[in-house]
């Protein structure tokens, strides 16, 4: 199951640069993950300072 970014996101962008598949992009109020590109590697969850990137 792919990762998702919860409402706890502070839009710091740390996750976007860590994603090896480019699945993360800046949304209107938080970053979002394209489930079709997510490989469930967990890199985004490892770098998120507030724990907003979680496995769905």
N, C-alpha and C positions, 0 to 999 in steps of 0.2 A: 504494500500500500504506500502510495507516495506521501511525501511530506507536505504539510500545509503551514502557513504562517498565521498565527492567531492575532486577535485584537491587541495583544500585549506589545506588538511590534512598535518600536520607537523610530522606525525609518532611518536607522543608522547606515544601512547599506553593507554591513559586514558580510552578510550571507551572499549577496549578489556576486561579489568577486571570488568567493570560495567555491561556487558551484561549477563543477567541471563540465557540465552539459549546457550551461547557459539557460537553465530552466527558471531562474529567478529574475524578476523585473520589478521596477518601481511602479506601484499602483497609485491610485488617487489618494489614499490615506494610509497605506501600508504596502510593504513589498508582497508580491504574489508569486506562487510557484505554478508553473505549467505542468500538470500531472502527466502529460504525454511525453515530456522531456525528463522528468525526474527519474533517477535510477535508484533512489532510496539509499544513497551512499552515506547520508548523515552529516556531511561536511557543514551544511548550513546550521544544523542543530548544535554542532560542536563550537561554532564561533559566535552564535547569538548571545549577546550579553544579558538578555532578559528572558531567554528560554522560549521565545515566541515560535521558533521553527520546531515543529513536532511531527512525528509520524501520525498520519490520519487513521 
